[in-house]
Amino acid sequence: MSTTRIQVSACALSATVSNLRLRPNAVFSTNSGFSFRPLRKPLRVSMSSVPPSEPFEIAVKASITTPNRLGDCPFCQRVLLTLEEKHLPYDPKFVLTNKPEWFLTINPEGRVPVIKFDEKWVSDSDVITQTLEEKYPSPPLVTPPEKATVGSKIFSTFIGFLKSKDLNDGTEQALLNELSSFNDYLKENGPFVNGRDISAADLSLGPKLYHLEIALGHYKKWTVPDSLTYVKSYMEAVFSRESFIKTRAQPQDVIEGWRPKVEG
């Protein structure tokens, strides 16, 4: 794989677990630089079971500790996990956090990941993973609509607890409530969100739980309670997958990535 470096931006923490619909999104093409324009219509794709002849070009956040490795972006990892689980070739472009004026002028949000589909660059992990599922449906990773939001509040409650400086503000309990609900769900429906097989919901939630484990362990000396046995087993099952090991961020990148929210 080539590891071309481009200067773009940090990961925007705004994606959701749901990946069931397409939304208008940003597109850019490369000539002498980048240019973005909104899509007027949803991206249309053709279904195929044959991998592309050329690797997908994808821009993801770069590690600040290890050359040519993914940085602390769970949404970038979500897309890479999808590519890995579908056995699709890709060529990552590891991008830096510096934001030059020319880039901010044409892309004020400065978001990654972005991937090239049919000569068009597409952003938003929801849109990217949905497009990959539609274009390459085998092996299937679709999460049924009624299960797509399982565990979806864990990430936001994790952030609330991580940022909290008040031991009595209820943020820890809010996180425990969400983890307990997820534990109960897995007890009845696991080992993964959609049962026996991993699905898109797991590929979205897994990287967020990885960040939770590392960041809370470092900044709060906090771990998921041993009583939540199904959550613990779930995390171990996801984190030990070859695709996850290959695409995960380095722990120090995760720690440094969350430092501004903790100390800011």
N, C-alpha and C positions, 0 to 999 in steps of 0.2 A: 504493500500500500504506500502511495505517496503521502507525504505529510506536509503539504504546502501550508505556510502560515499566512494568514490574512489578518489585518487589524480590523476588528469590528467591535463587538460589545459583549457585555456580560449577559448572562441568562436572565430573562424576565420571568419572574415567578408568578405567572398568571394563568397557566393552563389548568384545565379541570380534568377529573378522572374520565368524564364522559367523552367517548370518541365515536358517537353513533351518528353524527350528522356533519355535513360540511357547512362552513360559514364563509362569507366573503373574507378574503385574506390578502396578504401582501405578496407581490411577485417582484422579482428583480432579474435582470439579465445582465450579462457581462460583455462589455466591449472594451472600452478603456477604463471603465469603472462600474459602479453599481447604479441601478435605477429602479425605483419602486413604483408600482401603480396598483390600484385596487382592481380585483377581478369583478366584472359586472355580473358574471354568472358562476355557479359552482364549477369547480374543476371537473372536467369529464374525462373518464379513464376507460380503457378497454380491458376486459378481463383476460388474464393469461396465466397459465400454469408453468410457463417456461421462463426461467430467470433471464434478466437482460443480458445482452452480449457484452455490454460495458458496465463497469461498476457505477453505482449511483454516486454522484458527487454530493457531499453533505458537509455543511459548515457547522461545527460544534464548538463549544467553549473549550479553550485550552487550559491544561493544568498549569499552575504557577510553580509547581514543585518538580514535575517530571516532564521532560521533553516528549512531545508526540503522544501525549495521553490526554484523555478527557478530563476536563475540570469539574467544578462543583455544580453541575446543572442536572437535576433529576429529569428535566424535560428532554434534554439532549440524550441522556441515557435511555429514556423511554423509547425514543426513535431508533437508537442503535440496537436495543434489545429486540425490537420488532424486526429489524433487518436480520439480526442474527437468528432469531427463532424461525424466520421464514427462509433462511439459508440464501439470502440475497447478497450479492457482492456490493461493497461500497468503498468509496475512497474518501476518508475524512480529511477535511481541511480544518486544522485546529486554529481557532481564532483567539486573538488577545483581547484584553479588556479595555485597552486604550480606545478612545472614541475621537478620531480626527474630525475636523470641522466638515470636510467634504462628505463624510459618511453620515454625520448627524443631519446635514442639510437634506440629503435624499432619503434618509431613514431615521427620523427622530426617535423612534422606539428602540432601534438598535438591537433587535431580538435575534436570538438563535434558539433552536436549530433552524436551518434552511436547507432545502434539498432540491436538486434539479430533476424535474419531471418534464420530459419531452422539450428540452431546451428552455424551460421556464423554471425559475427559482421560486419555491413555495415555502412559506413560513407557517408556524403554529403546529405544535406537536399533535393536536387533535386532528387537524386537517391532513397532516402527513401520514399519520398511522391509519386513518380512515382510507386514504387514497391507496396506501400499500395493501390494505385488506381487500379493497375492491379490485385492484389491478392484479394482485397475486393472492388469490383466495386459499391456496394450499401451501402449507397446512393452515387450517382455519384458526383464527385467534379471536373471533367475534364473541363478545360478552352479551348475553341476552339483555334486552332493555331493563327488565325487572331487577337485574343484578348489577347493572352498570354503575350505580352510585354507592355500592357497598363499600364502606370504609372511606368515603370521599371527604368526610369532615376531620379525619385524623390529622392531615397535614396542617390545616389552618389552626387547629387546637395545639398542635406541637409548636408552631411558630409563636402563638400567644404565650405558652408556658416558657419557651426559650427566652423570649424578650422580657418576661416579667421580672420585676425586682421586689415584688411584694409577695411574701410567703402565704398570705391569707386572702389573695384576690380571686381564688377559685380557678385559676388557669390550670393548675395541676389536676384538679378533680375533673375539669372539663375534658382534658386529654384522657384521663383514666376511664371516664364514662364512654368515650368513643372507642377506646381499645377494648373495653369490656363488651360492648355491643358487637364489635367485630369478632371477638373471641367466641361469643355465643353463636354468632352466625356460622363461623367455621366449624364449630362443634357439630352443628346440624347439617352443614352443606359442604364442608371442606373435602380435601385438604386445601384446594384453591377456591377462588371466588366462584368459579363456574363448575366446581366439583372436582372430578378426577384430573382434568387437563388444565394446563395453564392457559390463560386468555389475556386479552388486551387490558382488562382491569388490573390484573396482577402486574403486568409490565409497566403500568402507570403507578400503582401503589408501591411496588417493591423499592424503586429508587428513593421514594419519599421516606419509607421506613428505614432505609439505610442511612439517610441523612439524620433522621430522628435518633437512631441508635448512637451514631458518632457524636453529633452535636450535643445532645443531652448528657451523654456520658462524660464529655469533656467539660462542658460549661456548668452543668448542674450536678455532676456525679450521680446521675439518675439512670436507671435502667427499667426496661419493661418488667413488671412484677412476675416472679416465677409462677404465681397463681394463674396467670393468663397463658396456660400451657399450649393452647391451640394457636395463639398469636406467635408465641416463641417458635413453635414447630413450623409455622407458615414462613416466618422470616428466615429460618434456617434452610427450608426447602427452596425458597426463591434465591437467597444469597449464594447457595452452593451450586446453582446451575452454571454450566460452562459459559453460557451467554452472558450471565450477570458478572461472573468473575472477569471476563474479557473486557467488559464495558464499564465497570465501576470506577468511580473516582478514587483517588488516593485519600486516605483518612485526613492527612494534613490539609489537602485542598478543601475538604468539607469543613474542617475546623476554621480555616482562614476565610472561607466564603461566608460563614455565618457570623464572624467576628463583628462586622459593622452593626448588625442587628442587635447583638448582645451588648456591645459597648457604646453604641450610638445613642 
